[in-house]
């Protein structure tokens, strides 16, 4: 399922919130995994503080109310085929070495996020 | 052939994700009868089916429970 992205509608989630606002972090993963199940091609672009979510070990420590840990939700999204991008400049801005990013995330830049927004059929910002 | 899937007690987005998994286990042309009590399930399942190219044949409501019958089209 996730491999066949030709001809599918695209949906992009832009995550600018970081681990200091954990309540804002679940929705993009949940929406994106559901989008994949709806035959949409879903991507999440982590920008500015959003990249703190992708730091190794960060999501394991986040758990709200009766929800599973953010790590469990993120892993389900990855398994569903959601593509994840980390903004390279945001890593530099927040002094986060790119080696601290979890695996499976594409490091990308300004042209990529502009292009993803333009080519998406819909974009949601968090 | 009709397969039943009882998703009562499970909440968004699990009913949609489980329905997606189960529809792939029934044959094209066969039906999947999904029971749910998540208040979001009716609207979500109808929209999921439309996007996923599957056909909703029937929606029945009884109290908090809904039963959505979906035919696997592809």
N, CA and C atoms of all chains as a GROMACS GRO file, in nm:
protein
  600
    1UNK      N    1   0.081  -0.121   0.000
    1UNK     CA    2   0.000   0.000   0.000
    1UNK      C    3   0.085   0.127   0.000
    2UNK      N    4   0.170   0.149   0.100
    2UNK     CA    5   0.237   0.277   0.107
    2UNK      C    6   0.330   0.303  -0.012
    3UNK      N    7   0.380   0.199  -0.075
    3UNK     CA    8   0.478   0.216  -0.182
    3UNK      C    9   0.418   0.282  -0.306
    4UNK      N   10   0.290   0.250  -0.334
    4UNK     CA   11   0.228   0.300  -0.457
    4UNK      C   12   0.180   0.442  -0.439
    5UNK      N   13   0.264   0.542  -0.460
    5UNK     CA   14   0.217   0.678  -0.437
    5UNK      C   15   0.174   0.746  -0.567
    6UNK      N   16   0.199   0.683  -0.681
    6UNK     CA   17   0.160   0.739  -0.811
    6UNK      C   18   0.010   0.764  -0.817
    7UNK      N   19  -0.028   0.886  -0.855
    7UNK     CA   20  -0.170   0.913  -0.877
    7UNK      C   21  -0.251   0.936  -0.750
    8UNK      N   22  -0.190   0.917  -0.634
    8UNK     CA   23  -0.264   0.939  -0.511
    8UNK      C   24  -0.267   1.087  -0.478
    9UNK      N   25  -0.371   1.127  -0.406
    9UNK     CA   26  -0.374   1.264  -0.356
    9UNK      C   27  -0.273   1.276  -0.243
   10UNK      N   28  -0.216   1.394  -0.230
   10UNK     CA   29  -0.111   1.414  -0.130
   10UNK      C   30  -0.160   1.506  -0.018
   11UNK      N   31  -0.123   1.470   0.104
   11UNK     CA   32  -0.156   1.555   0.218
   11UNK      C   33  -0.029   1.576   0.300
   12UNK      N   34  -0.007   1.700   0.340
   12UNK     CA   35   0.116   1.735   0.413
   12UNK      C   36   0.079   1.795   0.548
   13UNK      N   37   0.148   1.751   0.650
   13UNK     CA   38   0.134   1.809   0.784
   13UNK      C   39   0.265   1.877   0.817
   14UNK      N   40   0.257   2.002   0.860
   14UNK     CA   41   0.378   2.075   0.899
   14UNK      C   42   0.376   2.089   1.051
   15UNK      N   43   0.475   2.032   1.116
   15UNK     CA   44   0.481   2.035   1.262
   15UNK      C   45   0.585   2.137   1.305
   16UNK      N   46   0.539   2.249   1.362
   16UNK     CA   47   0.633   2.350   1.412
   16UNK      C   48   0.638   2.348   1.564
   17UNK      N   49   0.551   2.269   1.627
   17UNK     CA   50   0.551   2.262   1.774
   17UNK      C   51   0.649   2.157   1.821
   18UNK      N   52   0.705   2.179   1.940
   18UNK     CA   53   0.807   2.087   1.991
   18UNK      C   54   0.765   2.018   2.119
   19UNK      N   55   0.863   1.955   2.183
   19UNK     CA   56   0.832   1.870   2.299
   19UNK      C   57   0.786   1.950   2.421
   20UNK      N   58   0.797   2.084   2.414
   20UNK     CA   59   0.745   2.164   2.526
   20UNK      C   60   0.592   2.180   2.519
   21UNK      N   61   0.533   2.140   2.405
   21UNK     CA   62   0.386   2.140   2.394
   21UNK      C   63   0.342   2.000   2.348
   22UNK      N   64   0.354   1.902   2.438
   22UNK     CA   65   0.328   1.762   2.396
   22UNK      C   66   0.187   1.739   2.342
   23UNK      N   67   0.091   1.820   2.387
   23UNK     CA   68  -0.047   1.800   2.340
   23UNK      C   69  -0.063   1.829   2.192
   24UNK      N   70   0.034   1.897   2.133
   24UNK     CA   71   0.026   1.930   1.990
   24UNK      C   72   0.096   1.826   1.902
   25UNK      N   73   0.150   1.721   1.963
   25UNK     CA   74   0.239   1.632   1.888
   25UNK      C   75   0.171   1.505   1.836
   26UNK      N   76   0.061   1.465   1.897
   26UNK     CA   77  -0.002   1.340   1.857
   26UNK      C   78  -0.075   1.351   1.724
   27UNK      N   79  -0.147   1.463   1.707
   27UNK     CA   80  -0.239   1.474   1.593
   27UNK      C   81  -0.175   1.449   1.456
   28UNK      N   82  -0.059   1.509   1.425
   28UNK     CA   83  -0.006   1.485   1.290
   28UNK      C   84   0.021   1.337   1.261
   29UNK      N   85   0.071   1.264   1.360
   29UNK     CA   86   0.098   1.122   1.339
   29UNK      C   87  -0.032   1.044   1.318
   30UNK      N   88  -0.132   1.075   1.403
   30UNK     CA   89  -0.260   1.003   1.394
   30UNK      C   90  -0.330   1.035   1.262
   31UNK      N   91  -0.330   1.163   1.226
   31UNK     CA   92  -0.395   1.202   1.101
   31UNK      C   93  -0.321   1.142   0.981
   32UNK      N   94  -0.189   1.142   0.987
   32UNK     CA   95  -0.111   1.092   0.873
   32UNK      C   96  -0.128   0.942   0.855
   33UNK      N   97  -0.130   0.867   0.964
   33UNK     CA   98  -0.150   0.721   0.948
   33UNK      C   99  -0.290   0.691   0.897
   34UNK      N  100  -0.387   0.772   0.938
   34UNK     CA  101  -0.523   0.755   0.888
   34UNK      C  102  -0.529   0.792   0.740
   35UNK      N  103  -0.457   0.896   0.703
   35UNK     CA  104  -0.451   0.937   0.561
   35UNK      C  105  -0.398   0.823   0.475
   36UNK      N  106  -0.295   0.756   0.524
   36UNK     CA  107  -0.240   0.642   0.447
   36UNK      C  108  -0.347   0.535   0.427
   37UNK      N  109  -0.427   0.512   0.533
   37UNK     CA  110  -0.534   0.411   0.522
   37UNK      C  111  -0.644   0.456   0.426
   38UNK      N  112  -0.652   0.588   0.401
   38UNK     CA  113  -0.751   0.643   0.308
   38UNK      C  114  -0.696   0.650   0.166
   39UNK      N  115  -0.584   0.583   0.143
   39UNK     CA  116  -0.521   0.584   0.010
   39UNK      C  117  -0.467   0.721  -0.028
   40UNK      N  118  -0.431   0.799   0.071
   40UNK     CA  119  -0.365   0.926   0.044
   40UNK      C  120  -0.215   0.907   0.070
   41UNK      N  121  -0.135   0.995   0.014
   41UNK     CA  122   0.009   0.990   0.033
   41UNK      C  123   0.043   1.099   0.138
   42UNK      N  124   0.077   1.057   0.260
   42UNK     CA  125   0.092   1.151   0.371
   42UNK      C  126   0.238   1.173   0.408
   43UNK      N  127   0.271   1.300   0.432
   43UNK     CA  128   0.406   1.336   0.476
   43UNK      C  129   0.396   1.433   0.593
   44UNK      N  130   0.496   1.428   0.680
   44UNK     CA  131   0.506   1.527   0.788
   44UNK      C  132   0.641   1.596   0.776
   45UNK      N  133   0.637   1.729   0.776
   45UNK     CA  134   0.760   1.807   0.771
   45UNK      C  135   0.779   1.873   0.907
   46UNK      N  136   0.889   1.844   0.972
   46UNK     CA  137   0.918   1.897   1.105
   46UNK      C  138   1.008   2.019   1.091
   47UNK      N  139   0.955   2.131   1.138
   47UNK     CA  140   1.020   2.260   1.115
   47UNK      C  141   1.035   2.334   1.249
   48UNK      N  142   1.134   2.418   1.261
   48UNK     CA  143   1.160   2.499   1.381
   48UNK      C  144   1.161   2.406   1.504
   49UNK      N  145   1.079   2.433   1.605
   49UNK     CA  146   1.083   2.348   1.725
   49UNK      C  147   1.034   2.206   1.699
   50UNK      N  148   0.966   2.188   1.588
   50UNK     CA  149   0.916   2.055   1.552
   50UNK      C  150   1.025   1.949   1.550
   51UNK      N  151   1.145   1.990   1.516
   51UNK     CA  152   1.252   1.891   1.504
   51UNK      C  153   1.288   1.827   1.639
   52UNK      N  154   1.251   1.892   1.750
   52UNK     CA  155   1.281   1.833   1.882
   52UNK      C  156   1.208   1.700   1.902
   53UNK      N  157   1.099   1.683   1.828
   53UNK     CA  158   1.023   1.557   1.834
   53UNK      C  159   1.106   1.441   1.778
   54UNK      N  160   1.194   1.474   1.685
   54UNK     CA  161   1.269   1.370   1.613
   54UNK      C  162   1.403   1.337   1.679
   55UNK      N  163   1.430   1.402   1.792
   55UNK     CA  164   1.555   1.372   1.862
   55UNK      C  165   1.544   1.231   1.922
   56UNK      N  166   1.651   1.154   1.905
   56UNK     CA  167   1.651   1.018   1.961
   56UNK      C  168   1.609   1.020   2.108
   57UNK      N  169   1.514   0.936   2.144
   57UNK     CA  170   1.473   0.924   2.284
   57UNK      C  171   1.364   1.020   2.327
   58UNK      N  172   1.331   1.120   2.244
   58UNK     CA  173   1.234   1.222   2.286
   58UNK      C  174   1.092   1.167   2.299
   59UNK      N  175   1.049   1.092   2.198
   59UNK     CA  176   0.909   1.050   2.196
   59UNK      C  177   0.879   0.943   2.302
   60UNK      N  178   0.982   0.870   2.343
   60UNK     CA  179   0.962   0.767   2.446
   60UNK      C  180   0.915   0.830   2.577
   61UNK      N  181   0.957   0.955   2.600
   61UNK     CA  182   0.928   1.020   2.728
   61UNK      C  183   0.797   1.098   2.728
   62UNK      N  184   0.729   1.100   2.613
   62UNK     CA  185   0.605   1.178   2.605
   62UNK      C  186   0.484   1.086   2.608
   63UNK      N  187   0.398   1.113   2.706
   63UNK     CA  188   0.275   1.034   2.719
   63UNK      C  189   0.171   1.125   2.784
   64UNK      N  190   0.054   1.134   2.721
   64UNK     CA  191  -0.051   1.221   2.775
   64UNK      C  192  -0.176   1.141   2.801
   65UNK      N  193  -0.239   1.168   2.911
   65UNK     CA  194  -0.366   1.107   2.954
   65UNK      C  195  -0.361   0.956   2.929
   66UNK      N  196  -0.465   0.901   2.867
   66UNK     CA  197  -0.466   0.755   2.848
   66UNK      C  198  -0.412   0.716   2.710
   67UNK      N  199  -0.347   0.811   2.642
   67UNK     CA  200  -0.289   0.781   2.511
   67UNK      C  201  -0.162   0.698   2.530
   68UNK      N  202  -0.125   0.620   2.428
   68UNK     CA  203   0.004   0.552   2.434
   68UNK      C  204   0.117   0.654   2.430
   69UNK      N  205   0.241   0.609   2.448
   69UNK     CA  206   0.352   0.703   2.435
   69UNK      C  207   0.355   0.756   2.291
   70UNK      N  208   0.413   0.874   2.275
   70UNK     CA  209   0.423   0.932   2.141
   70UNK      C  210   0.506   0.842   2.050
   71UNK      N  211   0.602   0.771   2.109
   71UNK     CA  212   0.686   0.679   2.032
   71UNK      C  213   0.602   0.570   1.964
   72UNK      N  214   0.507   0.514   2.041
   72UNK     CA  215   0.422   0.410   1.983
   72UNK      C  216   0.343   0.463   1.864
   73UNK      N  217   0.290   0.585   1.881
   73UNK     CA  218   0.209   0.646   1.774
   73UNK      C  219   0.297   0.680   1.653
   74UNK      N  220   0.415   0.731   1.680
   74UNK     CA  221   0.507   0.764   1.570
   74UNK      C  222   0.546   0.638   1.494
   75UNK      N  223   0.576   0.532   1.568
   75UNK     CA  224   0.614   0.406   1.502
   75UNK      C  225   0.501   0.351   1.415
   76UNK      N  226   0.379   0.366   1.463
   76UNK     CA  227   0.263   0.320   1.382
   76UNK      C  228   0.254   0.402   1.253
   77UNK      N  229   0.279   0.532   1.263
   77UNK     CA  230   0.274   0.618   1.144
   77UNK      C  231   0.383   0.578   1.045
   78UNK      N  232   0.502   0.551   1.096
   78UNK     CA  233   0.613   0.511   1.008
   78UNK      C  234   0.579   0.379   0.940
   79UNK      N  235   0.525   0.285   1.019
   79UNK     CA  236   0.487   0.154   0.966
   79UNK      C  237   0.379   0.168   0.857
   80UNK      N  238   0.292   0.268   0.874
   80UNK     CA  239   0.184   0.290   0.776
   80UNK      C  240   0.238   0.353   0.647
   81UNK      N  241   0.366   0.393   0.649
   81UNK     CA  242   0.424   0.448   0.526
   81UNK      C  243   0.430   0.600   0.522
   82UNK      N  244   0.404   0.665   0.635
   82UNK     CA  245   0.411   0.811   0.639
   82UNK      C  246   0.557   0.854   0.621
   83UNK      N  247   0.578   0.951   0.532
   83UNK     CA  248   0.715   1.000   0.510
   83UNK      C  249   0.743   1.117   0.605
   84UNK      N  250   0.863   1.120   0.661
   84UNK     CA  251   0.896   1.225   0.757
   84UNK      C  252   1.022   1.301   0.712
   85UNK      N  253   1.014   1.432   0.724
   85UNK     CA  254   1.125   1.519   0.685
   85UNK      C  255   1.165   1.607   0.803
   86UNK      N  256   1.295   1.628   0.819
   86UNK     CA  257   1.344   1.720   0.922
   86UNK      C  258   1.413   1.837   0.854
   87UNK      N  259   1.382   1.958   0.900
   87UNK     CA  260   1.443   2.078   0.843
   87UNK      C  261   1.587   2.092   0.893
   88UNK      N  262   1.680   2.094   0.799
   88UNK     CA  263   1.822   2.100   0.834
   88UNK      C  264   1.857   2.231   0.908
   89UNK      N  265   1.803   2.341   0.859
   89UNK     CA  266   1.834   2.471   0.920
   89UNK      C  267   1.778   2.480   1.062
   90UNK      N  268   1.664   2.414   1.086
   90UNK     CA  269   1.607   2.416   1.221
   90UNK      C  270   1.699   2.343   1.318
   91UNK      N  271   1.763   2.235   1.270
   91UNK     CA  272   1.860   2.163   1.354
   91UNK      C  273   1.973   2.256   1.393
   92UNK      N  274   2.022   2.334   1.296
   92UNK     CA  275   2.130   2.428   1.325
   92UNK      C  276   2.082   2.538   1.420
   93UNK      N  277   1.961   2.587   1.394
   93UNK     CA  278   1.904   2.694   1.477
   93UNK      C  279   1.895   2.653   1.624
   94UNK      N  280   1.859   2.528   1.648
   94UNK     CA  281   1.839   2.480   1.785
   94UNK      C  282   1.959   2.400   1.835
   95UNK      N  283   2.072   2.412   1.764
   95UNK     CA  284   2.194   2.341   1.803
   95UNK      C  285   2.173   2.192   1.825
   96UNK      N  286   2.101   2.132   1.734
   96UNK     CA  287   2.075   1.989   1.745
   96UNK      C  288   2.153   1.918   1.635
   97UNK      N  289   2.254   1.839   1.672
   97UNK     CA  290   2.330   1.768   1.569
   97UNK      C  291   2.238   1.675   1.489
   98UNK      N  292   2.260   1.668   1.357
   98UNK     CA  293   2.172   1.584   1.275
   98UNK      C  294   2.187   1.436   1.312
   99UNK      N  295   2.300   1.404   1.372
   99UNK     CA  296   2.320   1.267   1.420
   99UNK      C  297   2.227   1.230   1.534
  100UNK      N  298   2.166   1.331   1.598
  100UNK     CA  299   2.071   1.304   1.707
  100UNK      C  300   1.932   1.268   1.656
  101UNK      N  301   1.910   1.283   1.525
  101UNK     CA  302   1.778   1.252   1.469
  101UNK      C  303   1.756   1.102   1.465
  102UNK      N  304   1.634   1.061   1.486
  102UNK     CA  305   1.601   0.918   1.473
  102UNK      C  306   1.623   0.876   1.327
  103UNK      N  307   1.639   0.747   1.306
  103UNK     CA  308   1.659   0.700   1.168
  103UNK      C  309   1.525   0.699   1.093
  104UNK      N  310   1.534   0.704   0.962
  104UNK     CA  311   1.412   0.700   0.880
  104UNK      C  312   1.357   0.837   0.848
  105UNK      N  313   1.427   0.941   0.891
  105UNK     CA  314   1.382   1.078   0.864
  105UNK      C  315   1.471   1.137   0.755
  106UNK      N  316   1.411   1.199   0.654
  106UNK     CA  317   1.491   1.262   0.550
  106UNK      C  318   1.525   1.404   0.593
  107UNK      N  319   1.651   1.440   0.588
  107UNK     CA  320   1.690   1.577   0.620
  107UNK      C  321   1.673   1.660   0.493
  108UNK      N  322   1.599   1.769   0.504
  108UNK     CA  323   1.567   1.846   0.384
  108UNK      C  324   1.573   1.995   0.415
  109UNK      N  325   1.552   2.076   0.312
  109UNK     CA  326   1.567   2.220   0.329
  109UNK      C  327   1.450   2.299   0.277
  110UNK      N  328   1.474   2.431   0.260
  110UNK     CA  329   1.369   2.525   0.225
  110UNK      C  330   1.299   2.492   0.093
  111UNK      N  331   1.379   2.451  -0.006
  111UNK     CA  332   1.318   2.421  -0.136
  111UNK      C  333   1.223   2.303  -0.124
  112UNK      N  334   1.263   2.205  -0.042
  112UNK     CA  335   1.179   2.086  -0.026
  112UNK      C  336   1.046   2.120   0.039
  113UNK      N  337   1.049   2.200   0.146
  113UNK     CA  338   0.921   2.230   0.211
  113UNK      C  339   0.833   2.314   0.120
  114UNK      N  340   0.892   2.408   0.048
  114UNK     CA  341   0.811   2.485  -0.048
  114UNK      C  342   0.749   2.394  -0.153
  115UNK      N  343   0.829   2.303  -0.202
  115UNK     CA  344   0.782   2.212  -0.306
  115UNK      C  345   0.673   2.118  -0.253
  116UNK      N  346   0.694   2.067  -0.131
  116UNK     CA  347   0.594   1.977  -0.072
  116UNK      C  348   0.460   2.048  -0.053
  117UNK      N  349   0.466   2.176  -0.008
  117UNK     CA  350   0.342   2.253   0.011
  117UNK      C  351   0.270   2.271  -0.123
  118UNK      N  352   0.346   2.305  -0.226
  118UNK     CA  353   0.284   2.329  -0.358
  118UNK      C  354   0.229   2.202  -0.421
  119UNK      N  355   0.298   2.093  -0.399
  119UNK     CA  356   0.250   1.971  -0.465
  119UNK      C  357   0.143   1.897  -0.385
  120UNK      N  358   0.122   1.937  -0.259
  120UNK     CA  359   0.020   1.870  -0.178
  120UNK      C  360  -0.120   1.918  -0.219
  121UNK      N  361  -0.218   1.831  -0.204
  121UNK     CA  362  -0.356   1.870  -0.229
  121UNK      C  363  -0.416   1.938  -0.106
  122UNK      N  364  -0.349   1.922   0.007
  122UNK     CA  365  -0.392   1.988   0.130
  122UNK      C  366  -0.279   1.991   0.230
  123UNK      N  367  -0.273   2.099   0.308
  123UNK     CA  368  -0.166   2.115   0.407
  123UNK      C  369  -0.228   2.156   0.540
  124UNK      N  370  -0.184   2.091   0.647
  124UNK     CA  371  -0.228   2.127   0.783
  124UNK      C  372  -0.106   2.164   0.865
  125UNK      N  373  -0.119   2.271   0.942
  125UNK     CA  374  -0.006   2.320   1.022
  125UNK      C  375  -0.034   2.300   1.170
  126UNK      N  376   0.068   2.254   1.242
  126UNK     CA  377   0.053   2.234   1.387
  126UNK      C  378   0.160   2.312   1.461
  127UNK      N  379  -2.036  -1.366   0.047
  127UNK     CA  380  -1.981  -1.390   0.180
  127UNK      C  381  -1.977  -1.260   0.260
  128UNK      N  382  -2.008  -1.273   0.389
  128UNK     CA  383  -2.006  -1.155   0.474
  128UNK      C  384  -1.920  -1.184   0.597
  129UNK      N  385  -1.831  -1.092   0.628
  129UNK     CA  386  -1.745  -1.107   0.744
  129UNK      C  387  -1.784  -1.001   0.845
  130UNK      N  388  -1.782  -1.037   0.974
  130UNK     CA  389  -1.817  -0.939   1.077
  130UNK      C  390  -1.693  -0.889   1.148
  131UNK      N  391  -1.697  -0.762   1.181
  131UNK     CA  392  -1.584  -0.701   1.252
  131UNK      C  393  -1.642  -0.617   1.366
  132UNK      N  394  -1.619  -0.660   1.488
  132UNK     CA  395  -1.674  -0.589   1.603
  132UNK      C  396  -1.570  -0.493   1.660
  133UNK      N  397  -1.593  -0.364   1.638
  133UNK     CA  398  -1.496  -0.264   1.682
  133UNK      C  399  -1.552  -0.180   1.796
  134UNK      N  400  -1.654  -0.234   1.864
  134UNK     CA  401  -1.712  -0.158   1.975
  134UNK      C  402  -1.610  -0.144   2.087
  135UNK      N  403  -1.606  -0.026   2.145
  135UNK     CA  404  -1.509   0.001   2.251
  135UNK      C  405  -1.379   0.060   2.199
  136UNK      N  406  -1.364   0.068   2.067
  136UNK     CA  407  -1.241   0.125   2.010
  136UNK      C  408  -1.271   0.263   1.952
  137UNK      N  409  -1.174   0.351   1.966
  137UNK     CA  410  -1.198   0.490   1.928
  137UNK      C  411  -1.104   0.538   1.819
  138UNK      N  412  -1.144   0.650   1.758
  138UNK     CA  413  -1.074   0.712   1.646
  138UNK      C  414  -0.924   0.721   1.671
  139UNK      N  415  -0.840   0.682   1.576
  139UNK     CA  416  -0.873   0.640   1.439
  139UNK      C  417  -0.876   0.488   1.422
  140UNK      N  418  -0.879   0.412   1.534
  140UNK     CA  419  -0.866   0.267   1.525
  140UNK      C  420  -0.974   0.202   1.437
  141UNK      N  421  -1.104   0.242   1.449
  141UNK     CA  422  -1.203   0.176   1.362
  141UNK      C  423  -1.170   0.186   1.212
  142UNK      N  424  -1.122   0.302   1.171
  142UNK     CA  425  -1.086   0.319   1.029
  142UNK      C  426  -0.965   0.231   0.995
  143UNK      N  427  -0.864   0.232   1.081
  143UNK     CA  428  -0.743   0.155   1.051
  143UNK      C  429  -0.771   0.005   1.050
  144UNK      N  430  -0.854  -0.042   1.145
  144UNK     CA  431  -0.887  -0.185   1.149
  144UNK      C  432  -0.973  -0.226   1.030
  145UNK      N  433  -1.066  -0.136   0.991
  145UNK     CA  434  -1.151  -0.166   0.876
  145UNK      C  435  -1.065  -0.180   0.751
  146UNK      N  436  -0.968  -0.091   0.739
  146UNK     CA  437  -0.877  -0.097   0.625
  146UNK      C  438  -0.801  -0.231   0.621
  147UNK      N  439  -0.755  -0.273   0.739
  147UNK     CA  440  -0.683  -0.401   0.746
  147UNK      C  441  -0.774  -0.518   0.706
  148UNK      N  442  -0.896  -0.515   0.761
  148UNK     CA  443  -0.987  -0.629   0.743
  148UNK      C  444  -1.043  -0.636   0.601
  149UNK      N  445  -1.065  -0.521   0.538
  149UNK     CA  446  -1.124  -0.524   0.403
  149UNK      C  447  -1.030  -0.596   0.306
  150UNK      N  448  -0.901  -0.590   0.337
  150UNK     CA  449  -0.804  -0.657   0.249
  150UNK      C  450  -0.805  -0.808   0.268
  151UNK      N  451  -0.872  -0.853   0.373
  151UNK     CA  452  -0.879  -0.998   0.398
  151UNK      C  453  -1.003  -1.062   0.334
  152UNK      N  454  -1.103  -0.977   0.299
  152UNK     CA  455  -1.220  -1.034   0.231
  152UNK      C  456  -1.196  -1.027   0.080
  153UNK      N  457  -1.270  -1.113   0.008
  153UNK     CA  458  -1.252  -1.116  -0.138
  153UNK      C  459  -1.322  -0.996  -0.202
  154UNK      N  460  -1.273  -0.954  -0.317
  154UNK     CA  461  -1.339  -0.848  -0.393
  154UNK      C  462  -1.482  -0.896  -0.424
  155UNK      N  463  -1.579  -0.810  -0.394
  155UNK     CA  464  -1.720  -0.846  -0.414
  155UNK      C  465  -1.787  -0.890  -0.285
  156UNK      N  466  -1.708  -0.933  -0.187
  156UNK     CA  467  -1.764  -0.976  -0.058
  156UNK      C  468  -1.787  -0.855   0.033
  157UNK      N  469  -1.861  -0.882   0.141
  157UNK     CA  470  -1.899  -0.772   0.229
  157UNK      C  471  -1.836  -0.784   0.368
  158UNK      N  472  -1.809  -0.669   0.425
  158UNK     CA  473  -1.756  -0.661   0.561
  158UNK      C  474  -1.857  -0.582   0.643
  159UNK      N  475  -1.902  -0.644   0.753
  159UNK     CA  476  -2.000  -0.575   0.838
  159UNK      C  477  -1.927  -0.526   0.963
  160UNK      N  478  -1.918  -0.395   0.976
  160UNK     CA  479  -1.840  -0.334   1.083
  160UNK      C  480  -1.933  -0.279   1.190
  161UNK      N  481  -1.913  -0.325   1.314
  161UNK     CA  482  -1.991  -0.270   1.425
  161UNK      C  483  -1.901  -0.179   1.507
  162UNK      N  484  -1.953  -0.061   1.543
  162UNK     CA  485  -1.872   0.034   1.619
  162UNK      C  486  -1.963   0.117   1.709
  163UNK      N  487  -1.905   0.170   1.816
  163UNK     CA  488  -1.981   0.263   1.900
  163UNK      C  489  -1.907   0.396   1.921
  164UNK      N  490  -1.797   0.412   1.848
  164UNK     CA  491  -1.726   0.541   1.850
  164UNK      C  492  -1.816   0.643   1.779
  165UNK      N  493  -1.848   0.755   1.846
  165UNK     CA  494  -1.937   0.853   1.781
  165UNK      C  495  -1.882   0.908   1.649
  166UNK      N  496  -1.750   0.894   1.627
  166UNK     CA  497  -1.691   0.944   1.502
  166UNK      C  498  -1.697   0.839   1.391
  167UNK      N  499  -1.734   0.716   1.424
  167UNK     CA  500  -1.715   0.606   1.329
  167UNK      C  501  -1.801   0.617   1.203
  168UNK      N  502  -1.926   0.658   1.217
  168UNK     CA  503  -2.013   0.659   1.099
  168UNK      C  504  -1.958   0.753   0.991
  169UNK      N  505  -1.935   0.875   1.031
  169UNK     CA  506  -1.884   0.974   0.936
  169UNK      C  507  -1.746   0.933   0.882
  170UNK      N  508  -1.662   0.886   0.973
  170UNK     CA  509  -1.525   0.849   0.933
  170UNK      C  510  -1.525   0.730   0.838
  171UNK      N  511  -1.606   0.629   0.868
  171UNK     CA  512  -1.606   0.509   0.783
  171UNK      C  513  -1.662   0.540   0.644
  172UNK      N  514  -1.764   0.625   0.640
  172UNK     CA  515  -1.821   0.662   0.509
  172UNK      C  516  -1.717   0.736   0.425
  173UNK      N  517  -1.647   0.827   0.490
  173UNK     CA  518  -1.547   0.906   0.416
  173UNK      C  519  -1.426   0.819   0.380
  174UNK      N  520  -1.389   0.730   0.471
  174UNK     CA  521  -1.279   0.639   0.440
  174UNK      C  522  -1.314   0.556   0.316
  175UNK      N  523  -1.436   0.500   0.315
  175UNK     CA  524  -1.477   0.413   0.204
  175UNK      C  525  -1.472   0.488   0.072
  176UNK      N  526  -1.518   0.611   0.073
  176UNK     CA  527  -1.519   0.692  -0.049
  176UNK      C  528  -1.376   0.712  -0.100
  177UNK      N  529  -1.286   0.746  -0.008
  177UNK     CA  530  -1.147   0.768  -0.046
  177UNK      C  531  -1.078   0.640  -0.090
  178UNK      N  532  -1.108   0.533  -0.021
  178UNK     CA  533  -1.040   0.406  -0.048
  178UNK      C  534  -1.104   0.332  -0.165
  179UNK      N  535  -1.212   0.388  -0.221
  179UNK     CA  536  -1.276   0.326  -0.336
  179UNK      C  537  -1.359   0.204  -0.301
  180UNK      N  538  -1.409   0.197  -0.179
  180UNK     CA  539  -1.495   0.086  -0.137
  180UNK      C  540  -1.639   0.137  -0.124
  181UNK      N  541  -1.733   0.043  -0.123
  181UNK     CA  542  -1.874   0.084  -0.129
  181UNK      C  543  -1.949   0.058   0.001
  182UNK      N  544  -2.010   0.163   0.056
  182UNK     CA  545  -2.094   0.145   0.175
  182UNK      C  546  -2.233   0.104   0.127
  183UNK      N  547  -2.277  -0.014   0.169
  183UNK     CA  548  -2.407  -0.064   0.124
  183UNK      C  549  -2.518  -0.024   0.220
  184UNK      N  550  -2.483  -0.016   0.348
  184UNK     CA  551  -2.589   0.005   0.447
  184UNK      C  552  -2.530   0.058   0.578
  185UNK      N  553  -2.605   0.146   0.642
  185UNK     CA  554  -2.567   0.193   0.776
  185UNK      C  555  -2.689   0.176   0.866
  186UNK      N  556  -2.670   0.102   0.976
  186UNK     CA  557  -2.781   0.083   1.071
  186UNK      C  558  -2.740   0.137   1.206
  187UNK      N  559  -2.834   0.204   1.272
  187UNK     CA  560  -2.804   0.256   1.405
  187UNK      C  561  -2.897   0.194   1.508
  188UNK      N  562  -2.839   0.158   1.621
  188UNK     CA  563  -2.921   0.105   1.730
  188UNK      C  564  -2.860   0.156   1.859
  189UNK      N  565  -2.923   0.257   1.917
  189UNK     CA  566  -2.863   0.321   2.035
  189UNK      C  567  -2.731   0.384   1.996
  190UNK      N  568  -2.627   0.349   2.071
  190UNK     CA  569  -2.495   0.405   2.042
  190UNK      C  570  -2.421   0.325   1.935
  191UNK      N  571  -2.473   0.206   1.906
  191UNK     CA  572  -2.403   0.118   1.811
  191UNK      C  573  -2.441   0.149   1.668
  192UNK      N  574  -2.343   0.144   1.580
  192UNK     CA  575  -2.374   0.152   1.438
  192UNK      C  576  -2.314   0.029   1.369
  193UNK      N  577  -2.381  -0.012   1.264
  193UNK     CA  578  -2.330  -0.121   1.182
  193UNK      C  579  -2.320  -0.070   1.039
  194UNK      N  580  -2.201  -0.075   0.986
  194UNK     CA  581  -2.178  -0.027   0.849
  194UNK      C  582  -2.139  -0.147   0.764
  195UNK      N  583  -2.214  -0.170   0.660
  195UNK     CA  584  -2.184  -0.281   0.570
  195UNK      C  585  -2.111  -0.225   0.448
  196UNK      N  586  -1.992  -0.279   0.425
  196UNK     CA  587  -1.906  -0.228   0.318
  196UNK      C  588  -1.875  -0.341   0.221
  197UNK      N  589  -1.888  -0.315   0.092
  197UNK     CA  590  -1.848  -0.414  -0.008
  197UNK      C  591  -1.708  -0.382  -0.058
  198UNK      N  592  -1.625  -0.485  -0.061
  198UNK     CA  593  -1.491  -0.463  -0.119
  198UNK      C  594  -1.503  -0.455  -0.270
  199UNK      N  595  -1.471  -0.341  -0.324
  199UNK     CA  596  -1.485  -0.317  -0.467
  199UNK      C  597  -1.354  -0.344  -0.541
  200UNK      N  598  -1.242  -0.318  -0.470
  200UNK     CA  599  -1.112  -0.337  -0.537
  200UNK      C  600  -1.010  -0.394  -0.440
   0.00000   0.00000   0.00000
